[in-house]
């Protein structure tokens, strides 16, 4: 008897920093979405593709649902909430805790309005004792009408197989949307920009990362030699931030560039000559034109 082939779209939602991008990278087995311990790391909707004998899952990683403070924030929340009704399964990631805060309650409220099956994923179980996990499940089980509750560790992949089984349970029968070797629909330039932004996020002070974007000015492969030349600009909101991004005698910018170059070389599987510049564009997060310029498409939310 032939196996039933399933395929569909799965979104990962949850408050910022709960591990959505880490989980997606863990499942795909390759780094596509950037991660950091700062909120609002993921700004765009990122699609990654997981293919196996049972079927194909297209994961849609969304920005965290939070109370918006500016146009970029509004854009991020709208994208996240709109996704909920467009997918086959919702994975709601939460921290392992018995305290359910206002942020979680806000998400639960959004979820009462959707008909999509919701799998609650209690992440970061590597940080707690095994016997505590049941109490976390007990705290959450009645807040929403969950199809299933699965505890996992996105960091080390613990219980990943059970999560994959749970997802396939709720996917419809369907065709393969992408080739077996497709792992993302993100253009290479965009992943490169995000890898540079990730390094800046990790290395810079708390208040600056929210105010930075990265644009790739040019990306050209040399005719001879396995080298790609990349020119990129880090955009920040204030002159004082520009000084911090550059650092004393250019030390911080050099550090960002070195770390980013190593990951970009792994991604492209070739040598990279990376040149970074820093520009100030005041209030770019409240400008429709500049948001579009830095890859946040307004069309997605209209």
N, C-alpha and C positions, 0 to 999 in steps of 0.2 A: 504494500500500500504506500502510495506516494505521500511524503510529508506535506502538510499544508504550509504554503509560503506566506508569511505575514510581512506587512510593511506599513509604516506610518510615522507620524510626527510626534515627538515628545518634547515638552518644554520643561526646563528647570527653573523653578522660581524660589524665592526666599529672600530674606533680608540680606543687605550687603554683608560680605565676609563670611557667609555661612558655608562656603566651599563648593559653589555651583561649578565654577570653571575647573577647579581641581578634580571634581568628580567626572566631568566630561572628558578631561584630558586622560584620566585614569581608564575610563571605558574605551576610549579610542586608541589608547596606547601610544599617543603622540601629543606633543604640546601644540595646541591650536589657540586656546584661550589663555590670555595672560592672567597671572595670579599675583596678589600682594596682600598684605594685611591691612591695606587702607580701603575705606569704602569707595564705592563708585569706580572700581577698577574696570568692570565691563561696561562699556557705554553703548555698544551696538549689538544688534541681534546677530549672533554667530551660529551658522549651521555647520554641524559636523555629521559625518555619516559612519554608522557602524553596520558592517555586513557580515553575516555568518550563514551557515546552512539553513537555519530556521527562518531567516528573513532579513529585513533591513530596517534599521531605526535611524531616522533623521532627527538629531538632537538640535533643539533651538535654545541656545543659552541667552537669557535676557538680562537686562540691567536689573538690579535689585529694586523691589517695590519699596518706596519710601515717600515721605512727605516732601514735595518739590519746593525748592527755594528760588529757582531761576528757570530760564527757558530750557537749558540743557537738562535740568532736573525734571521739568514737565515732560520733555521729549522722552526721557528714559522711562518714566513711569507709564506714559501712554503706550509705549511699545510693549512693555512688560504685560500690562493688563489686557491689551488687545489680543495678544498671543493666546491667552487662556481659552478663547472660544474657537481657535483655528487649528487646534492640535487634537490628537487621539488620546494622549495620556498626559497628565500633569504630574511632575515630580516636585513636591514641596519639601525643600530641605530646611531642617531646623537643627539647632544646637541640642546636645543632650542635657536637658534641664527640666525641672518640674515647674519653673517659673515661666509663665506665658505672658510676655510683655505686650505693650501697646502696638509695637510693630507687627508682631505675630497675629494679634487680634484684627488688625487692619487687613492683613492678607486673608485671614479666615473669612472676613466679611466679603471680600472680593470673590472668594471661592464659593460662597453660598449662591452666587448668581450664575454659576456655570454648570453645564450638564456633563462635562468631560470627567472620566474616571480620575480620581486623585490618589496617588500613592504618596504617603507621608514617609520621607526618608530622614531618619534620625542619624545625622552625620557625626563624625569625630568620636566614634565609640572607642577609638584607641586612647582617648584621654580620660576615660572613666572605668570604674570597676564593672565587670560583667553583670554582677547581681543588681546593679543600679538600673540597668537598661529597662527592665520591666516597669519600674516606677515612672520612667520618662514616657513609656508607651501609655501607661495608665493616665498620666497627666494630659496627654494630647488626644486620646482616642475619641472623646466626645465633642471636641471643639469643631469638628467638621465630619462630613459623611465620607470617610475614607474607604477606598476600594481595598487597600492593603497598607500595612505599616511595616517598613523594612529598616532595621538599623544597619549602618555601614560605616566604614572608614574610607573616605575618598582618598586620603593620603596614602594608605598602604593597600587598598583594594579589598580589605576584609569584607566578606559577605557580598561581594560584587555579583557572584553567580546567581544568588537568590534574587537580587534586584533585577537582573536581566530576565530571569524567568518570569517574575511578576510583571515586568513591562510587556513581554511577549503575550502574556495571558490576555491583555486588554487591547492588543493591536488588531486591526481588521485584517482579513486576508487581502493580499494585494500584490502588485507587481514590484519588481526592483526599480526604484527611481533612478539610481546612479550606478555606474560601473563599480565592480568590486574594489578597484584600487582608488576610488574617490574617498577622501577623508574630510574634505571641507569644500564649501562653495566660496570661501573667502579668497579674494585676489591676493597674490603673493605680496604685492605692494602694501596692502592693508595689514597683513600679518607682520611684515617687517616694521611698519610704523608702530604697531602695537607692542612688538618686542622692545623697541627703543623706549616707548612710554613706560613699559613695565620696569625697565632698569631705572628710569628716572623716579618712578613711584617708590621703588625700594630704597633708593639712596638719599632722597630728599626729605626735608622736614615736613611735618604733618600738614601745615597750612598751604604748602605750595602745590602738591600734586593735583588737587582738584582743578587748579587753574592752568594746567598745561595740556597742550595737544601736540601731535607730531604730524607734520606733513612731509611726504616724500617728494622732493623736487625733481629728482631724476634717478633712474635705475637702469643702467646699461651694461650689458655683457660685452666684454672685450672680444674682438674677433679672434685674437690669438691669446692663448693662455686661459686657464680655467678661473677667470676673475670677473667679478661684477663690481662696478663702481656705483655707489649709492650716495646721493646728496640728500640730506634730510634737515628739516628745521624744527626745533623745539619752540613752540609758541607759548609764551606765558603772559600773565595779565598786568604785571607791574615791573617797573625798572628795577626795583629792589630785588624782585624774584629773579630777574635776568642775571644779576650779579651772583646770586646764590647758585643758580643752575650752572653758570660758568665756573664758579669757584676761584680760589686763590691761584693765580697764574694758570687758569684753565684746568685745574686739577679735577674738579668735579665732572666737567664735560668730558674730559679724557676718560675718566672712570666709567661714565655712562656708555661712552662709545666702545670701550674695550669689552665690557660685559655684553653689550648688545651685539657687537660684531661676532663674538664666539657663537651665540645662539643663531644668528642669521646664517652663519656658515654651515651650522648643523642642518638648518632648515633647507637651504638651497643646495647643500652638498657641493659647495665650491668656495674658493677664497673670496673674501669681501674687502673692498677698500671703502670704508665708511667715513664720510665727512659730515660733521654736525655743526649747525649754526643755531643761534638763539635769537628770537625776535620777540618784541613786545607788541601785543594787540590788546589794548585795554577793553575789558568787558566782552571778550569774544563769546563768552557763554550765554550772553543775552542778545546776540546778533544772529538773526536767521541766516544772513549771507555767510557769515564766518562759520557757523555750525555746519552749513552745507559744504563749505570749502574744506573743512576738516573731516568730512566723511560721514556726518550725521544727517542722513537724507530725510528731509521734511516729508517727502512723498510717502514714506512708510507709515506716517501717522495721520494722514488725511483721508 
